[in-house]
């Protein structure tokens, strides 16, 4: 997955226009946890690199049958920081060999704790 920088820039760096991050964790029997690790993630609802996408359940009501996704905005997106969006401090991961692993493990733990 690659971001579309011109689209993100033209939308004033709005998180919903950034790199897509899907929040569904169990689709067709596969347990996925999407996480975006980026140095351009901010605690600001109007500026950030990651765009959280949530599934919209199909009309038949099946939880594994999503027919589209919608972008979260504002506080809803900020509430997923640490679970699907993780800011990477530029130097720290190079000083701590397991920094990325610890962040991903914490994100999984937070997601399962809340769900």
Secondary structure, 3 states (H helix, E strand, C coil): CCCCHHHHHHCCCCHHHCEEEECCCEECCEECCCCEEECCCCCCCCCCCEEEEEEEECCCCCCCCEEEEEECCHHHHHCCECCCEEECCCCHHHHCCCHHHHHHHHHHHHHHHHC
